[in-house]
């Protein structure tokens, strides 16, 4: 018997666009399950496990701790250790009471947006940029205001772009290093944007989840130049703990209690096991720096070899583990190009439409977080593919 189509209401929140990279991952996994080779250059996650001491700490917690609910804002020792991290890395003395541990950076963004913005508010962000920013905002009836950025601004927002926006702006999101381009804001530019936001009464949100993964100068934290910034970070990228679903917020004091109330009701608490394990993460920098050295080798390899496959115009990747390549000379449709690449070469990459709904059809993102031998094999397959046939 055929099921009847429901006539019950469907919330418009359920109609936000998909996170396309996850669709690409599903297609890549289906190809692998059918016995075909797949080279994962689509998903932005380390291929390395959590650091050894983190895993050991998790084992101890399993043996010794009840692993019940924690406080909604996280266990006090971890909040203190995160505050110490800001002193050690950035020279910032931070009250641990301003640190909120979250269920990944995804929960951090949700809590930050819910506490800082109301329905109908307008929040500016760069395009290309991480798609979950605009999709979470849209689901909360907050208007994402896209700032089209390109090579002339190193794919980062500028004060001039913000000043040129019509109407009221209630928030600005910046990311340095950014996803998908890997570009960074220098200290002076970051300070200028934060100062502009302060003068205009705009909430300044800084995504710093790729800090630690840089290939030149260290990244500047917004807290070095703006004590009133909302800072989002995570154990997923540099600390190689994606599946542990643990992140954090640093908030101005006026948002701490509102976020605590929201967290109590939405999440109860972050994962207890992950919190106890993460305490050890800050003692693993030697191991983690070796991961970054591998990313640097992968980056150098792809920057050398991708042009042989026609991917010649690439955004300057200062950090993170992405290359954002312009492909309009190869195709008018990056989504179709990525589909063909996966089908015909086994190389999975993400179409730029995930990151820029207006101009993303001209770009493709490659993640180089995997094994170096996989990067080499993927580049070789793409070069052979381009030599045999010109993509549509």
Secondary structure, DSSP 8 states (H G I E B T S, - for coil): -------S---GGGGS---HHHHHHHHHHHHHHTT---EE-SS-S-SS-S-HHHHHHHHHHHHH-------TT--HHHHHHHHHHHHHHH-----GGGEEEESHHHHHHHHHHHHH--TT-EEEEEES--HHHHHHHHHTT-EEEEEE--GGGTTS--HHHHHT--S---EEEEESS-TTT-----HHHHHHHHHHHHHHT-EEEEE-TTTT-BSSS----GGGT-TT-EEEEESSSTT--GGG--EEEE--HHHHHHHHHHHHHHTSSS-HHHHHHHTTGGG-HHHHHHHHHHHHHHHHHHHHHGGGGT--EE----BTTEEEEE-TTT-S-HHHHHHHHHHHH-EE-EEGGGT-TTTGGGEEEEE--S-HHHHHHHHHHHHHHHHH----
